[in-house]
Amino acid sequence: MSNPIVRTKIMQIRVSEVEFEMIHSRASQAGLSCSELFRRNALLRPLPKRTTKIAVQTYVELGKIGNNINQLTKAVNTAIALGQKPRIDIDKLEALGELLHQIRREITGCDKSQLGDGEDWDEEDEF
């Protein structure tokens, strides 16, 4: 038989009248006490990952590099369309573009499932 959790500590928070009513309403709709609602929200939900300023700056700079690679890709595709031989390895360029995508996602702690359409790169950045 397991020992029940004994909760002896009390935490107080300040809320507005509207917040108070909303919290009671949400708890009631979920069939929970306000205390249980707070515990579940505070303890079971993961906190958002904090991103450092340097990570954000790096993310932005990698985006600029990605834009430059996209311009190079466009120039290569234009050369091919005009029947000229491009002076760059297209496969390497595309691999570099994907590597930049991966680095940007890792810096922000995101994976593809967390990013909506167009949130990782601007629409014009697509390779």
C-alpha positions in Angstrom: 0.0 0.0 0.0 1.4 3.4 -1.0 1.7 6.3 1.3 -0.5 9.3 0.4 1.3 12.5 -0.4 0.9 14.9 2.5 0.8 18.5 1.3 1.6 20.9 4.2 3.0 23.9 2.3 0.8 26.7 1.1 1.6 29.0 -1.8 -0.2 32.2 -2.4 -0.5 34.0 -5.6 -2.3 37.2 -6.6 -4.7 37.3 -9.5 -7.3 39.7 -10.8 -11.0 39.2 -10.3 -11.3 38.1 -14.0 -8.3 35.7 -13.7 -9.8 34.3 -10.5 -13.1 33.5 -12.2 -11.3 32.0 -15.3 -9.2 29.8 -13.1 -12.2 28.5 -11.1 -14.0 27.9 -14.4 -11.2 26.0 -16.0 -10.7 23.9 -12.9 -14.4 23.2 -12.7 -14.6 22.2 -16.4 -11.7 19.8 -15.9 -13.2 18.4 -12.7 -10.2 19.5 -10.7 -9.6 21.6 -7.7 -7.8 24.9 -8.3 -4.8 23.4 -6.4 -4.7 20.4 -8.6 -5.0 22.5 -11.7 -2.0 24.6 -10.6 0.1 21.6 -9.7 -0.6 19.9 -13.0 0.2 23.1 -15.0 3.3 23.9 -12.9 4.8 20.4 -12.6 3.7 18.4 -15.6 4.1 20.9 -18.5 7.6 21.5 -19.8 8.9 25.0 -19.5 9.8 26.9 -22.7 13.5 26.6 -23.5 15.4 29.8 -22.9 17.4 31.1 -25.9 20.5 33.2 -25.3 21.2 36.4 -27.1 24.2 34.8 -28.8 22.1 32.0 -30.1 19.5 34.4 -31.5 22.3 36.5 -33.2 23.8 33.3 -34.6 20.4 32.2 -35.8 20.0 35.5 -37.6 23.5 35.4 -39.1 22.9 31.9 -40.3 19.7 33.1 -42.0 21.7 35.7 -43.8 24.2 33.1 -44.9 21.3 30.9 -46.1 20.0 33.9 -48.1 23.4 34.2 -49.8 23.4 30.4 -50.6 19.9 30.8 -52.0 21.1 33.5 -54.3 24.0 31.3 -55.4 21.6 28.5 -56.0 19.4 30.7 -58.2 22.4 31.8 -60.2 23.4 28.2 -60.8 19.8 27.3 -61.8 19.7 30.3 -64.1 23.0 29.2 -65.7 21.7 25.7 -66.3 18.5 27.1 -67.8 20.6 29.2 -70.2 22.5 26.1 -71.2 25.7 27.2 -69.4 27.8 25.0 -67.2 27.6 26.2 -63.6 30.9 26.7 -61.8 29.6 25.1 -58.6 28.6 21.7 -57.3 24.9 21.8 -56.9 24.7 18.8 -54.6 27.3 20.4 -52.2 25.4 23.6 -52.3 22.1 21.9 -51.4 23.8 19.9 -48.6 25.3 23.1 -47.2 21.8 24.6 -47.2 20.3 21.7 -45.3 23.2 21.8 -42.8 22.4 25.5 -42.2 18.7 24.6 -41.6 19.8 21.9 -39.1 22.2 24.2 -37.2 19.5 26.9 -36.9 17.0 24.4 -35.5 19.6 23.1 -33.0 20.5 26.6 -31.9 16.9 27.3 -31.0 16.2 23.8 -29.6 13.5 23.2 -32.2 12.8 20.3 -34.4 10.8 20.4 -37.6 7.6 19.4 -35.8 7.8 22.5 -33.7 8.1 24.8 -36.6 5.2 25.9 -38.7 5.4 26.5 -42.4 8.0 29.2 -43.1 9.0 29.8 -39.5 12.4 28.2 -39.8 13.4 30.1 -43.0 11.8 32.8 -45.1 9.9 31.5 -48.1 12.6 32.8 -50.4 15.2 30.7 -48.6 13.9 27.4 -49.8 16.4 25.4 -51.8 
